[in-house]
Structures are given as structure tokens and as C-alpha cells.
Amino acid sequence: MDLNSASTIVLQVLTQATSQDTAVLKPAEEQLKQWETQPGFYSVLLNIFTNHSLDVNVRWLAVLYFKNGIDRYWRRVAPHALSEEEKSSLRAGLITNFNEPVNQIATQISVLIAKVARLDCPRQWPELIPTLLESVKVQDDLRQHRALLTFYHVTKTLASKRLAADRKLFYDLASGIYSFACSLWNHHTDTFLQQICTGDETAATNSLERTLLSLKVLRKLTVHGFVEPHRNAEVMGFLLGVFERLRQFLECSRRIGTEKLCRDRLEKTIILFTKVLLDFLDQHPFSFTPLIQRSLEFAVSYVFTEAGEGVVFERFIVQCMNLIKMIVKNYAYKPSKNFEDSSPETLEAHKIKTSFFTYPTLTEICRRLVSQYFLLAEEELTMWEEDPEGFTVEETGGDSWKYSLRPCTEVLFIDIFHEYNQTLTPVLLEMVHSLQGPTNVEDSSAILIKDAVYNAVGLAAYELFDSVDFDQWFKSQLLAELQVSHNRYKPIRRRVIWLIGQWISVKFKSDLRPMLYEAIRNLLQDQDLVVRIETATTLKLTVDDFEFRTDQFLPYLESMFTLLFQLLQEVTECDTKMHVLHVLSCVIERVNMQIRPYVGCLVQYLPLLWKQSEEHNMLRCAILTTLIHLVQGLGTDSKNLYPFLLPVIQLSTDVSQPPHVYLLEDGLELWLVTLENSPCLTPELLRIFQNMSALLELSSENLRTCFKIINAYIFLSSPEFLQMYATDLCQSFCDLLKDITTEGQVQVLKVVENVLKVNPVLGPQMFQPLLPSVFRGIIDGERYPVVMSTYLGVIGRVLLQNTSFFSLLLNQMACELGQKVDQLLGNMIEMWVDRIDNITQPERRKLSALALLSLLPSENSVVQDKFCGIINVSVEGLHDVMTEDPETGTYKDCMLMSHFEEPKVTEDEEPPTEQDKRKKTLALKDPVHTVSLQQFVYEKLKAQQELLGEQGFQALMETVDTEIVAQLQGFLQGF
């Protein structure tokens, strides 16, 4: 591409590509795509975006195309890679002038230079760093800023490389430029501080931008540029100097005016200082040891003393608390239980920590955390009044959890209390004792203090296990506080019920639960929405607890369920509705069938909520979870939900519908429990199965549930289901078996086994295309025991229950494999006998014995040749299934089932589903459970004896080991 002639054409097409008219835009984009691989194209783009007289949108687009081209074509091994000559020219052009006037384009140019540097620096681009170092010294403000911006992006990119050779190069670079980077940062910092003192806020803002960029460079060099940074005096000098600089910048915040830009940049710089310390501590904990004392003194003084008043801001407090927390929790600073096993570095760090965290210091931190940082702020109380649901979302974390002050203070409290609980437990208990008895509703500050202290007791519940008699406290004080109904007392009501939720799994007597349920029921009628939402949360924790007893809860079930449903209707936020739904689901799950009388209102409401939540997929997931537990609780009565339930399942499991990305997992689970509890197969339920073939093609982590659903259809209504879907299902299985894990193969074959179990006549014909590979797997001696076991289960069913089809299959396989039928049969029996130990399930072992015995009586020389093996398998099967009656001394087959009995279910057990009953009914027709193996062995041997005569039969028996014969005779006594 000739530069002079091409520039005009490319410029024209780029201009068209910025058009809002798609008729102009689309052809231009296509043309640019074709030019991407043309030699010279990126040189033209460079000329365009460095020409400041051109339209800014065109230049912006040229930069983006150039940047994308680096990712695709800069590497030498890339298809259509740029030539070395063009790349050399482009590298030179990129660092000729740092004078881009538009900030956004300047940033993009810096990023693309960094992308090239990642691939080429320093070997192919040795001049890059020296050029940048020279450029950041120039007096021209614009050039200096752009060079510094590029210097930062290049440093950031090179620091992110992780291969050993790249790390070595970055270490070399860091040691070479660290001194310069420090002096550059100090220069810009001093300039900024002078300008602030003189009141030149505009100049100060510009200097602060350079201070920020140079500090970003230093952060990358300091954290990633040295293997043992504590051995480098300049690095440690910079880090120790950070604390003084931080103090200077915090003092600046007092002087700075109302100019928002400068204040924002100032706060960003202050936060960046703390990030340097946090990153260094994270990457080099032992190198950080000399900084532990200084860091703790600094952070504690600003956050927990008057020193920070008027200068600190929320994000800075969070960072300081994170610094304290990381030092307290750092495993590198924790000695082993046996001190002698600890490294000297660990012991040194531990010694510094111990000397700092004295009793007075810990006491002050604890008291301030509780009495200052745990207090509900004015804006929080306002939010509680104006937006109660928004308040509850914020309280439980919200999106900005990592940077929010409240959760950060709570985490710090938990960590410090855990580390120093012996020191802090008496301090906290003293605060609790000072708040005994009810608090005056007119004293709002006392109410907030009590709220804060109770918060601390809840957070430290596990640490306080041995120090607090919570049951007594609950009866003597907390229960009474829940009954104070005054509006101003609502923070205490809400906090107390939260506190109980924190302690419920720690220490709470089962006998007290009815009293708690009474309190919960009353609070679910509270006039305040926040209190009710918090109460719902505690209810969930209570019914979720392993000491939950249904009998204690049942007297309150109806009223609580009604009140929870009213709360669900009242709340409007998606998150809150989800939360209340989860509570309802939990209650339904724990009481199971006993929920049936009370769910009518919820059943009527859910379709409306589903419709309203069309744009809220996570709320729909919560609805699906609720429906799963509802169906399990309703059992066969869930059929009344089908007009709503089945379309929900249909949508959730249809992979052509966008919502399936969110709904599929829960939708499949709902589909499964619906089938398991269905009394019969409806046409609509049958129609949903059309979604299955696409789901099997996905071959996702949900495949196991898909197989369970297929099995559920087979147990529910085999003839109708198989008549409609067997062909498609067999094809899907054939496709799956070509590329599936061993576990997946077993799942497929189990489905086939179930088909043969419920439909021994038509089943083999319907899944005939699958059977040759199963037969071949047995003959070839499949090496995975679980797969082999399943193969033998499938062929065992065919052999035992459909002899004529087995003969056809044997003939077909003999033709395919070019063997005689008898030879193939002999090979199959031999492999079966050899691999019988692959089968671990007693049912399948008995099936194998029955199947092989079904070949008797026989005059076939091959069968007679394998007679010994057949008897060995039969005797092993008898050992598996026969149990001795101690009274009569006779044996009986423990797998025989004569009639269906409803199992007795204890309170803690789930009642049997309709599918469980169907499986039991099916078992009553299964030879494994209806044929006595003892009787079958006797009859087959008797028939073989009659066929061959006594002499011939004895000759056959002599091929069997005498010990096996003796065991066989023992089992057949009485026949």
C-alpha cells in the first residue's frame, strides 16, 4: 500500500466509518477489514491519527484499528504478520512526538505503545525506555505529561509479564531506572506541595496529575521489580518516605479549596499511596517487616485517634483498616505452635506485632470500632426511613462491599477479636453489662450505642461461646427488648433478632425455640419493614439449623407462612423479593408435606410474580427454587400447578431462548422433581421432552440431571414415552457415546438398562443401534470396570428377558466380526466370567448369574465347555443374596419381593415420591426380585441333568472345583 496514494483513500473510508448511516457505515467497515492485512495499512493509520488537523472521531477510529492490529498481526508467528521493516518504522514513528492534544486519544496511543512494548521491549525496541526517560524531563507541559502517561502504561504492561525470562528483564529494567523514577516522583510531589502553599490551584492540579502518574510507575517498579526489595536501600527509603508524604497530602486536603477536580485527584493520590503499601505487603510480607511498626502507628493514629479528624475520608479509612487487617491476619507473621519451628523472619514480625498491640491499644481500637464505626450514621437512618428495602440491601453488602466502610470495619473487628480474643472479650462484655435493662426510647444516642454493641456480640459469637450464657441472656433481657413496640426502638428490635440469628448455630437450647418462634411471629407483624425483613432472615437461619425440630415449629407454621407471604407481596425490590422467596423455600423444604394446607395463596401469586419478573432472571431463579420445594411438598397435588409449572419448565430448559443461560440449572431440577412427583403422564408433560435433544447436544455439566429426567419419563410411562421419543433418543445417545467421558457412558447405558427393565420385549428393538457397541465392549474386554459392569447389565437383561432378540444380536455380531456364532458366544461367556468381579452391585451380580444360567439346559458344546464358569458365577451370586434363617438353619434369597409396602417414614426422612413407588412396583416384575436364585440354580441343574443323563451330568460337574461344588450343595439343601 503506497503511503501517499493510500492516505487519501483510507482517510475517506475512515470518515465513512464514523457515519451514523448504516448504509454508509457497513461498506466502510468491510473495506477496512479487508485492508487489515495489507502491507503499509498501519503506517497509513499512524500518519492519520498523528495528524492533529484531522477530525477527532476519524483519528480516534484510526487509533482503535491500529491497536486491534497489534493484537492480531504484530507477532511474527501470526497469520498475515506485519513485516519487520514496517514494524521498525512504526516503532520509530510512535515515539517521535509526545504532543497529542486530546486526552482520550493520548491514552489510547499510550496503551498501544505498551502493547508493542510487551512484545518487543527491550530486544527489538531498546530505544523505547531511554526515549521515555528523556521525554519526561522536557519543560513542555503537554509533552511531559504524554511521555509520563506512556511511561506508566509501558511499566504497567511489562510488570504484568510472568515468564521467568520476562521477570528477569523487568528486574533489570527496574534496577536501572528506579533511582530516576524516585527523583521524578519527588520533583513533581514537591512542585505540587509548593503550588498548594502559594494557592495556585490550577498549576497544582497539573502537577498533581504528574505526581499521580509517576507514583503509579513507582508502584509497579516497587512491587514487581525486585526479588528481595528489602535489600535495596532506595526501595526501602521510598517506602519509609511514603508515610511522611501521606501526612503532607492529608494536610493538603485541609487547605484545598472547592475545586472538585483537584480534590478528586488528591484523594486518588492518597489512596494510591495506601495501595503501594498494601500491594507490597501482599507480594513481599517479609520485606515489609521493617514497615510493620510504622504502618500500624500511622493507620491506627489516623483511624482510631483524634489525629484523623477533619482530614480523613471514607475510602482512606477503609484502606487503613485493610492495612491493619492484612498485618494482623498475615500467615507469614504467625509463629508455629512450637516457636522453635518458626523462621527468624516470622518471629521478628510477630515480636513487632505483639509489642504494638498492647492492652491499651487493643482496648482503644475495640471501643472505637464499636462506639464510633459501628454506629448507624445519619444518612443510614435517613435511608432506613425513606428506602427501607434499599437499606437492607446496603446492610447485607451491596455491590461496593470491598470498599464500603461498614463491612470493612466489621471484618476488621472479627479478625482482631479472633486474634486477641482473650484480651478483648472482657472489654466487650463490660460494654454489654453497661447496657443491661431497657433503653429509654427518647435517648436516640443510647439506642444507637446498644445497637452497635449488640452488633459486636453477634459478630464475635463463636469467640464468645464460653464467655456468654446466651440462653439466659435471651430469656432475661433480649426477649423483653423484642417486645418494646415503640417506633424509636426499632433499631434494637431489628438488631436483637439479627443477634439471635448469629447465635442460633453457636449456642441456643432447643427448648427455647418455641419462645423464639413466638417472638418471630410477632416481629413478622412489626410496623417496620426492615425489622420484618431481618426477622425473615433469622427465621431462615433457625429452620436451616441442624437442631431444627418440625414438631416444635408446626404450631406456628400457618401464621408464619401467611405473614411471610404478605411480606413477599409488600416488598418491591427484586433483591428483597428473592430474599423472602428463599426464606419461604427453606420453610417449605423443612416441613415438606405438612405445608400443603397453607400454600394456596403462594401458588396463586407465583404466576403473577413470574410475569412481573421477565427482566429479572435472578428473581426467576429464586421462583424456580421455590417451585422445586413446593412440588416436593405437594407431591401428587403438584399436578394442579401444571398450567403454570409446565410453561415455566418449557421456557427455562429451551436452549433457543436467551433466559436459559440463567434458568437452565434450576429449570432442569424443577423438571425432574415434577416428574418424580407426577401421578401420571399428561400430554403437556410429554411434549416438554422436545427440549431434551438440544440439551443432550450441549453436553454440559447438567448432563447428569438430563439423564435423571429421561429415566423419570421411562419409569412414569414407558410405552407412550418410548413410542414418541425412542428413535430420537437412541440417535442422541449414539452421537453422545462418540465423545463422552466414562461417567457419561455409564449414565447413557443405565438409561438403556432401565428401558430394558420396564419394557423387555420392545426395549431391545428400540435401542438396537446401541447394542452392538455394548456387545463389542464385552468381547474386547472393556478396561474400565464401571463401564464393563454396565455393559454386562445391559446384555444380561437382553439374554435373560428376551432370548429371541439375544439370538438375533448374536447372529448379527457374528456376521460383523467374521466369527462363528458358537465361538462368539463362548468368548462372551468367558469374558463375563472373567470380569464378574467388575460388578459391585448385588442386583447386577444376581442378574449375571440368572442370565448365564438361562443358557441351561443346553447340548451346545460351547455352553457345556463354559459350564464350570457359569456355576462359579452362580455360587458367587448365591453368596451375595442368600441369608440364613437362624431358627430353621435354611437359606433364603434376600432380594425377593412379594408385595409392595409403604415404607414407614420418620420425621427427619423425606416421604417416598411417586417415582420411588413406581420403582418399587417395577421391582415386583423384575426377575432379580421375583426369581429365587436358589430355586433357579436347582431347576436349571435338574433340567441339565435330565437332558444329559446322570453319567453325562456327573462328567460336567466334575469340571467344577470341589470346593465350589460343596458350597453349591450347602445352598441347595432341602431341594
N, C-alpha and C positions, 0 to 999 in steps of 0.2 A: 504494500500500500504506500504509494508516493505521498509524502507528508504534505507538500504544497497543494496538490490537486485534491487530496482526500479531505483535508481540513474543512474545506467549504461544504463538502457533501455530508460529512459526519456531523458538522455543526447544524446543518439544516435538518437532518434526521433526529438529532437530539432535541432540537426545538420542537419538532412534531411530537416527539415522545413525551413532552411536558404538557401536551394539549389535553383539555377536558373532554374533547370529542373522541369517542372510541373509534370512529371511522378513520380518524387521522392517527390516533394513538397506536392501535393494534398493528397496522403495517410497519410503523416506525420501530416498534419493539421487535417485530420479526426480523427486520433488516439489521438491527443492532445485534441480535442473537447470531445472525449469520456472520457478522464481522468479528465476533469474539475471537475466532481462531485465525484471523487474518494477520500476517506479519505487519507490523507497523501501526496496528489499530490502537495500542496502548500509548504509543508515542504521540499519536494524534490527540487522544484523550488528555494526556499530560499537558499538551500545548493549550487545549481548550480550558481546562479548569485552572490553569495558572494565569490565564488572560483575564485580568480584573475588569476589563471594559465590557465583557460579555454579560448576558443576563444571568442573574444569580441562580435561577432554577435550572438553567442549562448546565452551568458549572457544577452545581450540586449533583445532577444526574451523571455527569462525566466522572466525578469522583467515585460515585457508587459503582459504576460499571468497572472502573479501574480496580477498586477494592475487591469486587467479586472475582475479577480476573486473576488476582493474586492467588486466591484460594483454589482456583481451578487449573491455572496454566503456568504458575511460576516454578513449581518443582520440575526438575529435569526429567523425571520419570513419568510426568503427567502426559496424557494424550494431547496432541497439539501444543506441546510446551513452547514457551517463548524461547527464542534463540538467545545464546549467551551474549551476543553483540547488542541485541535490543535491551536485554536486562541491564547490561552495563551502562548503556545510555540513559535508561530510565532512572537507575540509582543516582547517577550524577545529576540529572535534572530535578529529582525530588528534593535535594538538599542545597540547591543553588540559592534559593531565596526564601527566607522565613518572613514573608511580608503579607500573608493572606489577611485581608481586612475583615472578612466575615467569620464570626466565631464558629458557627456550625461547620462551615467548610474547613476551617483551620483544624478543628477537632478530627474531622474525617481524614484529612491529609496526615495528621499525626498518627492516627490509628493504622493507616495503610503503610506508612513508613515503618511502623513497628511490626506489621505483618511480614514485610520484606526482611526486616532485621532478624526476625525469628528464624527465617530460612537461610539467610546469607551472612549474618554478622557473627564473628568478625572475619571469617576466612575470605569470602567473596566481597566483603564490604568493609575493609579495615579503616577506611577514612570516615565512616559514619560518626563514631563516638568523638574523635578529635574535632570534627567539624561542629558537632553539637556543643562541645565544651567551649570552643571559640565563640560560637554564636550567642551563648547565654551571657557572655561578657560585654557584648556591644551596648552602646549607650542608648540606641534607638529603642524606645519602649515597646513598640509593636514587634519588632524583630526579636527582641529579647524574650518577650512573652511567648511567641510562637515556638522559638527554639526550646524554651523551657518546657512547654507543653509536649513537644515531640520527645524531648529527653525523658520526661516522665513515662510516656507510653512505651518507649523503647525499653526502658529499665523494667517496667512492669511486665512486659512480654517476655523478656529474657529471663527474668526471675521465675517465671512460671514453668520453665522447661525442667523436666525431671530426670532425663537420662544422665548417667554418670559423667559422660564426656561434656555434656552441656552444663552440668553443675560446675565442673572444673573450670570451664570457660567463664562462667559467671563469677566464680570466686576470684579468678584472675582480674576480671573487669572491676569488681568491687574494690579489691585492694588497691588497684591502680587509680581509681577516681574518687575514693571515699573522702580523702582529705579535701579535694576540690569541692565535692558536694556539701561537706560541712561548712566550708568557708562561704560558699554561695548562699546557703541557708542562713547562716549568721548575719551575712551582709543584708539580705532582704528583711530579716527579722528586725535588726537594729534600725534600718531605714524606716520600717513601719512604726516602730515604737517612738522614734523621734517625731515623725509626722503626726502621730496621735497627740503627743505632748504639745505640739505647736498648733493643734486644732485644724490641720489641713486634711479634712476628712476625705476629699476626692483623691488626693495623692496617696493617702493612707490606704484607701480601698484598692488602688492599683498595686501598691507594694504588698498588700496582704495577699492578693492573688498570686504573686510570685513566691511569697513565703509559703503559701499552701502547696504550690506545685513542687517547690524544692524540698519541702518536708515529705511529700509523697514519694519523691525519689529516694530520700534518705531512709524512709520506712522500708522500702523494698531492699535496699542495699544492706541495711542493718539486720533485718530479719532473715534474709535468704542468701546474703553474700559471704558468710563466714562459717567455717566448720566449728571453730571454737572461739566465738566472738569475745569471750571474757579475757582472752589473751591479747586482744587488740586494744591498746590504750585509747585510740581515737574513738572507737565504738563505745567503750565504757564511759569515756568522757562526754560523748554526745548524750548517752542515756542518762547519766547523772545530771547533766545540764538541763534535761527535759523538765525536771521539777521546778527549777527557777524560772524557766521560760513560761511554764504553765501559770505560775503565780503572776508573772508580768502580764500575761494575756487576760487572766481573770480580773486583774486590777483595771485593765483597759476597758473591760465591759462596764465598769462604773462610769468612766469618763465619756464613753462613746455616745454620740447623740442619737437622734431618732432615725438616722439614715439606715433604712432596713437592709440594704444590700451589704453594707459594711458589717452590721451586726450579724447577719446570717453567715458571712464569710468568717467572721471572728469565731463564732460558735463552732463552725465546721473545723477550723484550725485547732481549737481547743480539744474537740472530740478526736481529731487525728492524732494529737499528742498521746491521748489515752490509748488509742488503737496501737500505736507503736509499742507501748509498754505491754499491752495485752497480747499482741502477736509475738513479741519477744519472749514473754513468759511461757506462752503456749509451745513455741518451737525450741526454746533453749532454757528449760527450767533451772538447770544447774548454773548456767551462765548468768541467770537472773538473780542468783543468791545475794550478790553484793547490793542488789536493788530492793531486796525484800523490806528491810527496815525503813528505807526512805519512802517506798511505795505505801506501806501501811500507815506511816506517820502522816504522809500527805493526804491519802484518801480519808482516813479517819478524822483528821482535823477539819477538812472541808465539809464532810458529810455529817459528822457527829459532834461538832463543837460550833461555837459562835463564829469561827473564822470564815465559814462559808456564807454567812448571812449577807444577802444583798448582791452576791457575785455569782453564786452557782445557779445552774438551770437544770431542768429535769433530766435531759439526756446525759449531762455531765455527771449527775448524781448516780444515774444508772451505771455508767462506765466505771465510776469509782467503786461502786458496790460489786460490780463484776470482777474488778481487780482484787478486792479483799476476798471475795468468794473463791477465785481461782488459786490464790495463795493458801487459803485455809484448806481447800479440798485437794490440792496437788499431791498426787501419789508419790511423786519424786521426793517430797518433803516429809513423808511419813515413815518413821523407822519401823523395822520389823518388831514383832513381839519380843524377840530376843535381840536386844540392842547390838550385841556383838556381830550379828549378821548384817547390819546396815552399813552402807558405804559412808566414808567420811563426809562426802558432799551432802548426803541426806541428813546426817547428824548435825552438820553445821547449819543447814537450813532450818531444821527442827528447833535447834537451840535459839536461833533468831526469832522464830515464831513464838516460842514459849516465853522468851524474855519480853516480847512486845505485848502478848495477850495476857496481861496481869489481871488480877481480880477487879481492880477499879476500872480498867479499860473495858473488860468484857461486860461488867455491870452497866457502864455508861452506854455502850453500844446496844445492849439488850433493851434498856429502858427507853432509849431514844427511838429505836426501831419501833417499839410498841406504842409509846406515847406520842411520837411525832409522825412517823411514816405510816403507821397502820391506821391512823385516824382518817375517817371519811372526810374528804375535802369538800369545801363549799360547792364546787362545781359538780361533784358526785351526788351530793344531796339534791341539788337542783335537777340533775338528770333523773334521779330516782323519782322526783315528783312529776317531771314533765314527760319523761320517756322511760317508764319502768322496765319495759322489755329490753330497751337498749342498754339500760343499766345492768341488767342481769347478764347480758352477752359480754359487756365490758368486764364485769366482775369475774367471769369464767375464762377470761383470756383474751378474747377478741383476736384480731389479725396481727396487732402490733405487740404480741406477748413479749417478745425478746427485748423490746425497747421500752415497755411500759414500766412505770415506776413501781406500782403496787405489786405486781407479780415478782418483780426483781427483788424488792425488799423482803417479800415473803420467802423466796428461795434462799436469800442470804441468811435470814433468821433461822430457817430449818438447818442449813449447813453449819452455822456457828453453834446452834443449840446441840446438834448431833456431836460436834467435835468437842464441845466444852460443857456437856450436859451436867456434870457433877457440880460445876461452878454456877451454872445458870439456873438450874432447877429451883434452888431456894429463892433466887431473885424473882422468878416468875410466880412461884407460889405465894410469896409475900404480896405481890401485886394483886393476886386473886383474893387473898384474905382481906385485903384492904377494901374490897368491893362487896363484902358479904351483905346479904339482905337486898331488898328492892331499892331502886334508884328513883329519886324524885323526878317525875315526868317533866317538871318545869326546868330542870337543870340539864340543858342540852349538852354541855361540855362533859358532864359526868356520864351521860348516856354514851357519848362517843368514846370516852376512855374505856368504859366497860366493854363496849363492842370490840375495841382494839385488843384488850387483854384476853377476852374470850377467843378472839381470832388466834392469838398466840398459843393458847391452850389447845386449840384444835389442831394447829399446825404441828405442835410438838407432842401429839397424842402418844405415839409409840415410845418416845423418850420418857414420858411421864407415867408409864404403865405402873411402875412400882411406887410412885410417889403420890398418886391421886386416887382416892376412893370414889370413882366416878359414879357408882351406883348410889352411894349415899348422897353425893352432891346433887345428882339428878332428882332424888326424892325430896331432899331438904330445901333446895333453892331453885334449880333450873326449871322444874315443873311449874312452880309458882310463877316464875318470870314469864313463862309462856302464856299464862292466864291473864296477864295485865293487858287489857284490850285498848288502852289509850293510844291514839294515833301517834303521839310523840315517842311512844315506847316501841314502835315497830322495828327500829334497828336492833333492839335487844331480842325481840321475838324472832326475827329473821336470823340473827347470829346464834342464838341458843339452839334453834332447830338444826342449823348447819353444824354446830359444835357436836351435837348428838350424832349426826351423820358421820363425823370424823371418828368418833369413839366407838361406833356400833360394832366394828370388827376388831376393836382393840380390847375393850373391856366393857361388857354390858350384860347383866344377868338376864337369862331367858325369861325368868318370872316377871321382869319389869316390862316386857313387851306389850302386854295389853294396856298398861298405863300410857306407854308411848303411842300406841295406835289411837287411843282416845285423844291424846294431845294432837296428833297429826290430823285426825278427823276434824277437830275444832279449828286448827290452823288453815285447813283447806277451805274454810268458810271465812277466813280473815278478810277484812275490808281492803287490805293492801295486796296488790298483785305480786309484788316482789316477794313478800312473805309466803304467799301461796306457791309460787314457783320454787322457792328454796325448800319448802315443805315437801313438794313433789319429789325433789332430788333426794331428800333424806329418806322418803318412803322407798324409793328405788334401792338405795343402799341397804335398807333394812330387809326388804324381801329378797335381795340378792345375797344376803349373808348366809353362810353355811349353817347357822343356828336357827334359821327361819323355820317356824312350825306352822303348817297350814291351819291346824285346829285353833291356834290362838288368833289367827288372822280372820277366819271366816265370819265371825260376828260383825266385823267392820267392813267386809268386802263390798256389800251392796252400796253403802253410803259413800265409801271412799271412791269406788268406781264411778258413781254418779257425779261426785264432786270433781274428780279428775277430768271427766268428760266435759263438764261445764267449763273448767279451766281451758281445755283444748279449744272449745268454741270461742272463748273470750279473747285469747291471745291472738295477735295478728301477724307477728313477725315469723318468718319462715323458721329461723333457728329455734324459737321458743316452741312452736308447734311440733317440731321434730323432737325436742327435748321431752315434752309432755307425752308424745306418742311413745317414746322409748320407755317412759315410766309405765304407761298403760300396757305395753307389750310385756314388760317384765312381770307385772302383776298377773296378766293372763297366763304367762308361761308357768309361773309358780303354782297357781291354783288349778290349772288345767280345766278339766270338765266342769268343775264347780263354778266356772264363770258363766256357764250357759244362760242362766236366768237373767243376767244383767247386761248382756251385750247388745240388746236390740237397738238402743239409741246410737251406739257407736257404729253398728252395721249400717244404719240409715244415713249416718253423717259421712262416712268414709268416701262414698261415691262423689259427693259434693266437694270434699276436700281434694280428692284426686283430680277433679276437673279444674279446680282453682289453682292447683299446683303445677299446671302444664309447663311453666317456665322454670320450675324449681325441682330439678332432678334429685337433689339430695333429700328434699322433703318426700318425694315419691319413694325413695329408698326406704325411708322411715315408715311410710304407709305399707310398703311391701312386707317389712319386718313384722309390723303389727298384724297384717293379714295372715302371715305364716303362723303366728301364735294363736290367732283367732281360729283358724282352720283346725289346728291341733286340739284346741279346747272344745270346739263344737263337734268334732268327729263327723258322723254321717249327716248331722244337721247342717254342715257347711254347704250341702247341696243347694240350700236356699239362697246362698250367696252367688251362685253361678252366673246369673245375669250381669253382675258387676265383676266378679272374680275372673271369669274366663277371658273377657276382653283385656283385662289388665295383664294376665299371663301372656296373652297373644302379643300385645304391644311390647312387653318387657323382653320377650325372647325372640323377637323378629329382628334378625341382624341387618335387614334392609332399612330399619327405622333408626334415625340418629340417637334417640334416647337409650338404645340398648347398651351403649357404652357404659352408662351409669347403672342401668337397671337389671342387666342380664343375670348377674350372680344371684341376687335376691329373687328375681323372677323365676329362675330355674328351681330355686329352693321352694318357692311357693307352688310351682307346678308339681313338684314331687310330693309335697305334703297333701296337696289337693287330691292327687291320685291315690295316695296311701289311705286317705280317709273317705274316699268316694264309695258309696254303696253300690253304684252301677256305672256303666259306661254310657254317657249321653252322646248324641251326635256332635254336639259342640265341643265336648272334651276330646272326641276322636279327631275332630277337624284341626285342632291346635297342633297335632303332631306334624302337620305340614311344615312347621318351623324347624323340625329336627334335622333334616338332611343338610341344611346350611350350617347348623350348629356343629354337626359332625365334621364338616369340611373345615371349620375354623380350627379344629384340633387344639383347643385352648386348655387352660388349667381347669375349665369347667366340664371337661370330658367325662370325668367320673360321675358327676351329677347327671349328665345326659344318659349314661348307661343305666343309672338307677331309675330314671324316668322310663326308659324303654322297658326295663324289667317290670316296672309297676304296671305298664299297659298290658304286658304279657300275662301277669297274674290277674289283672282286672277283667280282661275279656279277650282271651287268646284268639278265638275263631274270627270275630269281627275285625279285630285289630290286624291280625296277620293277613287276612283276606285283602285288606285295603293297602297295607304298607309293607308286606314281607318282601316283595320284589325290590322296592327302593332301598329297604333296609339292608338287604343282602348285598346290593351293589355298593352301598356306602361302606359296609364292613369290608368288602373285598378291596376297596380303594384304601381304607384305613390301614389294613394289615400290611400294605406295601411299605408304609413309612410310619411306624408307630413304635413306642417303647415296649419292653417286655411286659410291663404292668398293663399297658393298653391292650396288648394281645390277649392277656388273661381276661380283661374286662369284656372284650368282644366275645370271646369263647364262652364266658359264663352266661351271656345273653343267649347264645345258641343252645347251651346246655339247658337253660330254663325253657326255651321253646320246645325242645325235645321232651322235657319233663311234663309240660302241660299238654302237649299235642304229639304223642309218639308216632301217630300214623301219618299226619300231613307235614309235621315239622321237618323231617329229613328231606322231603321233596322240596319244600320251600327254601331251605338253606343248602340245597345240594351243591351249588357252586363253591361253597366254603369247605365242604367235607374232604375233597381230595388233598388239599394242603394240610389238613389235620392228620389224615391218614399217612401222608408222606412224612410228616413230622415225627410220627411214632416210628415208622420204618427206619428213618435216618437217625433215630436216637437223639431227639432234641436235647440240647445240653443244659437248658435252664429247667431245673426241677419243677418250678411252679407252672411253667408252660406245659411241660410234659404231663404233669398231673391233670391239667385241664384238658389236654388232648385225649387222654385216656378216659376222662369223664364223659366227653362228647361221644367217642366211639363206643364206650361201654353202654351208653344209653341206646344207641342205634342197634348194637348187637343184641342186647337183652330184650328190647321192646319192639323192634321192627326187623325181624330176621330176614324177611324177603328183601328189604331195602339194603341190608348189610351185604347180602349176596350180590346184588346188582353193583354196589360200590366196590366190592372185592373184585368182581369181573372187570369193571371199568379201570381200576388201578392196575390190574394185571396187564391189560392192554397197553396202558400208558407207560408202564415201567418195563414192558417186554419180559415179564416173568409168568410162570405157570401159577394158576390160582392157588394150588395147594402149597407151592413153595412160598408164595406171598403170605398166606395165612400162617404158615409155620414161622416165618420171620416176625410177623406181627405178635404172635403169642410169645415167642422167645424174648422179644424186646419188652413186652408187657410184664412178663415175669421178672426180667432182669431189673426193670425200673419201678417195681411196685413200691419200693421204699421212697420214691419221689413223692408218693401220695401220702399226705399227712392227715387229711380229714377222714375220720372213721366212716362217714357216709360213703365217700368215694371209694374207700378200701373195700367196703362191703359190696358196693356196686361192681367193682372189678371182679370180685370173687363170683358174684351171681352171673356176670356177663360171660366169664370164661367157663363156668360150669354149664352155661346154656349150650355150649358146643357138644355136651354129652347128652345122651349116649351117641357114640359115633364109631363107625367102622373105618373111618378115614385114618390112614396110616400116619399122617402128619399130626392129627389131633392126638392119636394114641402115643406118638413119639413125644409129645409135649405134656402127656398126662401127669408126669411127676411134677412139673412146674405148676400145672393147674391145681393140683392137690396142695402144693406148698402155699399158694396164694389163698386157697380156701381155708386152710388151717390158720394162717395169719389173720384172716378175716374173722374166724371164729374166736381167736384170742381177743380181737378188738371188741366184739359185740356181745359175747356170752358172759353173763354174770351168774354166779352160783347162788341158789336159794339156800341159805344156811340151815333152814328147818328140814328140807327134804333132801338136800345134797345134790339136787338136779340142777341142770343149766337151763337158762332161758335167754332168748335174744332180746337185749335191752333196747334195740331200736324199733321194735314192733309197736305200732299204734293201732288200737282197735276202735277208738271213738274220740270225738272232739270234746275237749273240756275247756270251759272258760277259765283261764288262769286266775288265781287269787292275787290281787294286786295290793301291795302295801301302800301306805300314804306317800312314801317317798318315790315310788315307782310310777312310771307313766303307764296308763292303761293300754291294752293292745289296740293297734289301729285295725281298720278293716283289712288292710293288706296282710297284717300279721295273721288274722283269721283265715284269709284266703290261702296263705302258705300252709297253715295247719290242715285245712280241708284238702289241699292238693297232696299233702304228705300222706293222707289216708288212702290215696290211689297209687302212691309211689311204691314200686316193688321193694325199694330199700326199707320202707317202713311197714309193708304189708306181707312180705315173704320172709318166713323164718329161714335164716341161712342154714341152721342146723338141719331143718326138715328138707331144705333144697339139696344140700350135700347128700343126705341119706337117699333121697329119691333118685338123684342123678347117678349115684354109685350103684344103687339097686338096678336101675334101668341098664347101666353099662354091663353089669353082671349078667342080667338076663339076655342081653344082646350077644355077649361073647361066650357065655357059659362059665361054669365055675373055674375050669382049668385056665381058660384064656384070661379071665378076670384076675386070677391069682398071679399069673405071669405079669400082668400090667401093674398090680400092686407091688410086686417085688422091685419095680423100678423106683419106688418111693423109699426115702430114708426111713429106717426102722423107728427112729425117734419120732418122726413126723407121723408115722402110722399109729404109734402108741398114743400120741396126743389126739389124733383123729378119733380113735376108738374111745378115748375118755370122753370126748364131746358127744359121741353118738350112743352112749349108754342109754338103755331104755327103748331104743328103736328095734 
